[in-house]
Amino acid sequence: MMSLRGLTSTAVIMIALVGCNAPVNPGRPQPKQIFHEDLGLLGFRTKPSGQIVGIFTNVNFLTDNLILVTINDRVYGPVEKTNTDQPLSKLLLFDVSQNRLLNAASMPVEKDRGAVRALEGGRFALLNEEGLHICTLEFACGLPFATGGPLFVSPEGTKIVVGGNGQKEQKLLDGMTLEELDRFPFENPSVIPGDRALIVARPQREVYARVPGQPDQQLPFERLNLWPEERFINRDSVAGFESATVLAIVKVDGTVLFRVPVESRWGISEVVASASGTRFCFHEGGYTPWNSFVNFLDVDSGRPINVESVKIMSSDNGSSLFQLVWDPRPYVGMPITPALSPNGQRLAIVRHGILEIFAIP
């Protein structure tokens, strides 16, 4: 027999699912699913195995029609290296327009969710124990640039930052040539690349925009930890948390363009930009496998448990173009970061082992 508390939570989730999947703007053509692929048939873990498993799978649009899925996971034993690129990961390149798999390969990839990232011109950056490689659509990868992670790439894929985590220096690289453009000492918590500017966080957790030839401009963001949450959404604008419940979109001169209310900065909260800079995605999740492990009584204190969502917004004014909410259980690893196509008109998500792509007018 379901308790009153359980019934209430279920009812709230169902209402959220129905309400948030309704048309965002009834006057607009509605999004439709244009691609559906069961990744479980291609090696993605969809069921708990009784082992401690790290899931680092990610998705990247290399062009508006080509999407790269990197199935990347590892099993943890009693004694394991913290950083490794083994076992091999599976790279899968799909053509959305032809609804087929174009290319597949097994390659060493660092066990990190951001170890493969799209670059300009249909190429991608791949990080492994040898270093950083630039790879083509044919999965031909160049000689490595010796470095460790994490790996960050600007929205248009023209700039790369590697290193950091407050433990080692970061390097700013050209996204085409891997030429080193600048370096930052490890005392800096983080540097995030844009295509014409940088986000620089100082040890006091103050966040600045750095535009070449101009003084650093402090941005009105509240940083809670060393891991960078701020992201460029285009050449001139940055998304970051003004508070625990407000995501602010700010120009690099510090002007606030608009604000977006958020639910679960304490859970999963990440911004994904399109290369065109016209749209961005906010991915939010209130419950994770770690929550489930430590909070088995579901003492949620009013938080939106068992809900994951994506919301697509206009970069100009924050108008909502698409929103999808779902229950992510059963959990197998961490939720996977969505991807936006370069023109911002396609969204890729992975739910329950299924790759889904939606066309967003």
C-alpha positions as CSV (number, residue, x, y, z in Angstrom):
1,M,0.0,0.0,0.0
2,M,1.4,3.4,-1.0
3,S,1.9,5.9,1.8
4,L,0.3,9.3,1.6
5,R,3.8,10.8,1.3
6,G,4.7,8.5,-1.6
7,L,1.3,9.2,-3.3
8,T,1.9,13.0,-3.0
9,S,5.4,12.8,-4.5
10,T,4.2,10.6,-7.4
11,A,1.3,13.0,-8.1
12,V,3.6,16.0,-8.1
13,I,6.0,14.3,-10.5
14,M,3.2,13.3,-12.9
15,I,1.8,16.8,-12.8
16,A,5.3,18.1,-13.6
17,L,5.7,15.7,-16.5
18,V,2.3,16.5,-18.0
19,G,2.6,20.2,-17.5
20,C,6.2,20.7,-18.7
21,N,5.8,18.5,-21.7
22,A,2.9,20.6,-22.9
23,P,3.6,23.1,-25.8
24,V,5.8,25.9,-24.5
25,N,4.4,28.3,-27.1
26,P,1.2,27.1,-28.7
27,G,1.7,29.6,-31.6
28,R,4.9,28.0,-32.7
29,P,5.5,24.8,-34.7
30,Q,6.0,22.1,-32.1
31,P,9.3,20.2,-31.7
32,K,9.3,16.6,-33.0
33,Q,11.5,13.6,-32.4
34,I,13.5,12.9,-35.6
35,F,16.0,10.3,-34.4
36,H,15.8,7.4,-32.0
37,E,18.6,4.9,-31.3
38,D,18.9,2.2,-28.6
39,L,22.5,2.6,-27.4
40,G,22.1,-0.5,-25.2
41,L,22.4,-2.6,-28.3
42,L,25.8,-0.8,-29.0
43,G,27.4,-1.3,-25.7
44,F,25.9,1.4,-23.4
45,R,25.1,0.1,-19.9
46,T,21.4,0.3,-19.2
47,K,21.1,-2.1,-16.2
48,P,22.8,-2.1,-12.8
49,S,25.5,-4.8,-12.7
50,G,26.2,-5.0,-9.0
51,Q,29.6,-3.4,-9.6
52,I,30.7,0.2,-9.0
53,V,30.6,1.7,-12.5
54,G,31.6,5.1,-13.7
55,I,29.7,6.4,-16.7
56,F,31.4,9.1,-18.8
57,T,29.4,8.8,-22.0
58,N,28.9,12.1,-23.9
59,V,27.2,13.3,-27.1
60,N,28.5,16.0,-29.5
61,F,27.0,17.5,-32.7
62,L,29.9,17.8,-35.2
63,T,27.6,19.3,-37.8
64,D,23.9,19.9,-37.9
65,N,23.4,16.4,-39.2
66,L,26.2,14.4,-37.7
67,I,26.3,13.5,-34.0
68,L,29.1,11.7,-32.2
69,V,28.3,9.4,-29.2
70,T,31.2,8.3,-27.1
71,I,30.3,5.3,-24.9
72,N,32.8,5.7,-22.2
73,D,32.7,3.8,-18.8
74,R,34.8,1.9,-16.4
75,V,34.4,-0.5,-13.5
76,Y,36.0,0.3,-10.2
77,G,37.9,-2.3,-8.2
78,P,39.5,-2.3,-4.8
79,V,42.6,-0.5,-6.1
80,E,42.3,1.7,-9.2
81,K,44.1,4.6,-10.8
82,T,42.2,7.8,-10.5
83,N,42.9,8.8,-14.1
84,T,42.9,6.3,-16.9
85,D,41.8,5.9,-20.5
86,Q,41.1,2.1,-20.2
87,P,39.1,0.2,-21.1
88,L,38.7,1.4,-24.7
89,S,35.7,3.6,-25.4
90,K,33.4,3.2,-28.4
91,L,32.9,6.1,-30.7
92,L,29.8,6.1,-32.8
93,L,29.1,8.7,-35.6
94,F,25.4,8.9,-36.7
95,D,23.9,10.8,-39.6
96,V,20.6,12.1,-38.5
97,S,19.5,13.0,-42.1
98,Q,20.1,9.4,-43.3
99,N,19.0,7.8,-40.0
100,R,22.1,5.5,-39.9
101,L,25.4,4.8,-38.3
102,L,28.2,6.2,-40.5
103,N,31.3,5.2,-38.6
104,A,32.4,3.3,-35.4
105,A,35.7,2.8,-33.7
106,S,37.2,1.8,-30.3
107,M,39.7,4.2,-28.9
108,P,41.4,5.1,-25.6
109,V,39.5,8.0,-24.0
110,E,40.1,9.6,-20.6
111,K,37.4,8.5,-18.1
112,D,35.9,12.0,-17.8
113,R,32.5,13.1,-19.0
114,G,34.0,16.0,-21.0
115,A,36.9,14.1,-22.6
116,V,35.5,14.4,-26.1
117,R,34.2,17.8,-27.3
118,A,33.2,19.2,-30.7
119,L,35.4,21.7,-32.5
120,E,34.8,24.0,-35.5
121,G,34.8,22.4,-39.0
122,G,33.3,19.1,-38.0
123,R,36.4,18.0,-36.0
124,F,36.6,17.0,-32.3
125,A,39.0,17.1,-29.4
126,L,39.8,13.9,-27.6
127,L,41.7,13.6,-24.4
128,N,43.5,10.4,-23.3
129,E,46.7,9.5,-21.4
130,E,48.9,10.5,-24.3
131,G,47.4,14.0,-24.3
132,L,45.0,16.0,-26.4
133,H,44.3,14.9,-30.0
134,I,42.4,16.7,-32.8
135,C,40.4,14.2,-34.8
136,T,38.4,14.2,-38.0
137,L,35.0,12.8,-39.0
138,E,36.9,9.8,-40.3
139,F,38.3,9.2,-36.7
140,A,41.8,10.1,-37.9
141,C,43.6,11.7,-34.9
142,G,46.7,13.9,-35.0
143,L,49.7,13.7,-32.7
144,P,49.0,14.4,-29.0
145,F,49.6,17.7,-27.2
146,A,50.9,16.5,-23.9
147,T,48.5,17.6,-21.2
148,G,46.0,16.4,-18.6
149,G,42.3,17.3,-18.1
150,P,39.8,18.6,-17.6
151,L,39.0,19.8,-21.2
152,F,36.8,22.8,-22.0
153,V,36.0,24.1,-25.5
154,S,34.4,27.4,-26.6
155,P,30.9,27.4,-28.1
156,E,32.2,27.8,-31.7
157,G,35.1,25.4,-31.1
158,T,37.8,27.9,-31.8
159,K,39.5,27.9,-28.4
160,I,40.4,25.1,-25.9
161,V,41.4,25.1,-22.3
162,V,43.1,22.1,-20.7
163,G,44.3,21.4,-17.2
164,G,43.2,22.8,-13.9
165,N,41.1,21.4,-11.1
166,G,43.0,23.7,-8.8
167,Q,45.9,21.3,-8.9
168,K,47.8,22.2,-12.1
169,E,48.2,25.1,-14.5
170,Q,45.7,25.6,-17.3
171,K,46.7,26.3,-21.0
172,L,44.7,28.1,-23.6
173,L,45.1,26.6,-27.0
174,D,44.0,27.4,-30.6
175,G,41.3,25.0,-31.6
176,M,42.7,24.5,-35.1
177,T,46.4,24.2,-34.5
178,L,46.8,23.5,-30.8
179,E,49.2,26.5,-30.6
180,E,49.5,27.6,-26.9
181,L,48.0,31.1,-26.6
182,D,48.3,31.6,-22.8
183,R,48.8,29.8,-19.6
184,F,47.4,30.3,-16.1
185,P,48.9,29.2,-12.7
186,F,47.3,26.4,-10.7
187,E,46.2,28.9,-8.0
188,N,43.4,30.0,-10.3
189,P,40.3,27.8,-9.7
190,S,39.3,27.9,-13.3
191,V,39.5,29.5,-16.8
192,I,36.7,28.8,-19.3
193,P,37.2,29.7,-23.0
194,G,35.0,31.8,-25.1
195,D,35.6,32.5,-28.8
196,R,36.7,36.1,-28.2
197,A,37.0,36.3,-24.4
198,L,37.6,34.2,-21.3
199,I,35.9,33.6,-17.9
200,V,38.5,33.9,-15.2
201,A,37.7,33.0,-11.6
202,R,40.1,34.2,-8.9
203,P,41.0,32.4,-5.7
204,Q,38.4,34.5,-3.8
205,R,35.8,33.0,-6.1
206,E,35.1,36.2,-7.8
207,V,34.3,35.7,-11.5
208,Y,35.6,38.0,-14.3
209,A,35.3,38.4,-18.1
210,R,38.6,38.9,-19.8
211,V,38.4,40.5,-23.2
212,P,41.8,41.1,-25.0
213,G,42.9,44.7,-24.7
214,Q,40.4,45.6,-21.9
215,P,40.5,45.5,-18.1
216,D,38.9,42.5,-16.5
217,Q,35.2,43.0,-15.8
218,Q,33.7,41.4,-12.7
219,L,30.5,39.5,-13.3
220,P,27.6,39.2,-10.8
221,F,28.0,35.5,-10.2
222,E,28.0,33.6,-6.9
223,R,30.5,30.8,-7.1
224,L,30.1,28.0,-4.5
225,N,33.0,25.7,-5.3
226,L,36.1,25.3,-7.5
227,W,34.3,23.5,-10.3
228,P,33.4,26.1,-12.9
229,E,29.6,26.5,-13.6
230,E,29.8,29.6,-15.8
231,R,29.6,29.1,-19.6
232,F,29.7,31.4,-22.6
233,I,26.5,31.1,-24.6
234,N,27.9,33.2,-27.5
235,R,30.8,35.6,-28.1
236,D,29.4,38.3,-26.0
237,S,27.3,36.7,-23.3
238,V,27.9,34.4,-20.3
239,A,25.5,32.3,-18.2
240,G,26.2,31.9,-14.5
241,F,24.5,31.6,-11.1
242,E,23.6,34.9,-9.5
243,S,22.2,32.9,-6.6
244,A,21.1,29.4,-5.7
245,T,17.8,29.9,-7.5
246,V,18.7,32.4,-10.3
247,L,20.7,31.8,-13.5
248,A,21.8,35.1,-15.0
249,I,22.7,35.8,-18.6
250,V,25.2,38.6,-18.6
251,K,27.2,40.5,-21.3
252,V,30.9,40.5,-20.9
253,D,30.7,44.2,-19.9
254,G,28.7,43.1,-16.8
255,T,25.2,44.1,-18.1
256,V,22.5,41.6,-17.1
257,L,20.4,40.7,-20.1
258,F,17.8,38.5,-18.3
259,R,17.4,36.0,-15.5
260,V,16.1,32.4,-15.4
261,P,14.6,30.8,-12.2
262,V,16.2,27.4,-11.5
263,E,15.3,24.6,-9.1
264,S,18.2,22.4,-8.3
265,R,21.6,24.0,-8.4
266,W,22.4,21.6,-5.5
267,G,21.9,18.7,-8.0
268,I,22.7,18.8,-11.7
269,S,22.7,22.3,-13.3
270,E,24.6,22.9,-16.5
271,V,24.5,25.2,-19.5
272,V,25.1,24.0,-23.1
273,A,25.4,26.5,-25.9
274,S,25.0,26.2,-29.7
275,A,27.8,27.2,-31.9
276,S,25.6,29.8,-33.6
277,G,25.1,31.5,-30.3
278,T,21.4,31.9,-30.9
279,R,20.1,29.4,-28.4
280,F,21.3,27.6,-25.3
281,C,20.1,24.6,-23.2
282,F,19.8,24.4,-19.4
283,H,20.0,20.9,-18.1
284,E,18.7,20.4,-14.6
285,G,18.4,17.3,-12.3
286,G,17.1,17.2,-8.8
287,Y,18.1,13.6,-8.0
288,T,21.1,11.5,-8.8
289,P,22.5,8.0,-8.0
290,W,24.5,9.5,-5.1
291,N,21.3,11.1,-3.6
292,S,19.6,7.7,-3.9
293,F,22.4,6.0,-2.1
294,V,22.7,8.4,0.9
295,N,19.1,9.4,1.0
296,F,17.3,6.1,0.8
297,L,14.4,7.4,2.9
298,D,13.7,10.1,0.3
299,V,13.9,12.9,2.9
300,D,13.8,15.5,0.2
301,S,13.0,18.7,2.2
302,G,10.7,19.9,-0.6
303,R,13.2,19.4,-3.4
304,P,12.0,18.2,-6.8
305,I,13.3,14.6,-6.4
306,N,13.4,12.1,-9.3
307,V,13.1,14.8,-12.0
308,E,15.4,15.6,-14.8
309,S,14.7,18.3,-17.4
310,V,16.1,20.2,-20.4
311,K,15.0,23.7,-21.4
312,I,15.9,25.4,-24.7
313,M,15.9,29.2,-24.6
314,S,16.7,32.1,-26.9
315,S,20.1,33.7,-26.2
316,D,18.6,37.2,-26.9
317,N,15.8,37.3,-24.3
318,G,15.5,34.0,-22.6
319,S,12.2,33.1,-24.2
320,S,11.4,29.4,-23.8
321,L,11.4,27.4,-27.0
322,F,11.2,23.8,-25.7
323,Q,11.1,22.0,-22.4
324,L,11.1,18.3,-21.5
325,V,10.8,16.8,-18.1
326,W,11.2,13.1,-17.1
327,D,11.9,10.6,-14.3
328,P,15.5,9.4,-14.9
329,R,15.2,6.2,-12.8
330,P,16.5,3.5,-12.8
331,Y,19.9,5.1,-12.4
332,V,22.9,3.7,-14.2
333,G,25.7,6.2,-13.8
334,M,25.3,10.0,-13.9
335,P,22.9,11.7,-16.3
336,I,24.4,12.6,-19.6
337,T,24.9,16.2,-20.7
338,P,22.6,17.1,-23.7
339,A,24.0,18.6,-26.9
340,L,22.7,21.3,-29.2
341,S,23.4,21.3,-33.0
342,P,25.5,24.2,-34.3
343,N,22.4,26.0,-35.6
344,G,20.6,25.4,-32.3
345,Q,17.7,23.7,-34.0
346,R,18.3,20.2,-32.8
347,L,18.6,18.8,-29.3
348,A,20.2,15.4,-28.5
349,I,19.5,13.7,-25.1
350,V,20.1,10.2,-23.8
351,R,17.3,8.9,-21.6
352,H,17.3,5.3,-20.3
353,G,19.9,4.3,-22.8
354,I,18.0,5.8,-25.8
355,L,19.6,8.5,-27.9
356,E,16.8,10.9,-28.9
357,I,17.1,13.9,-31.2
358,F,14.4,16.6,-31.4
359,A,13.9,19.2,-34.1
360,I,13.2,22.6,-32.6
361,P,11.8,25.2,-35.0
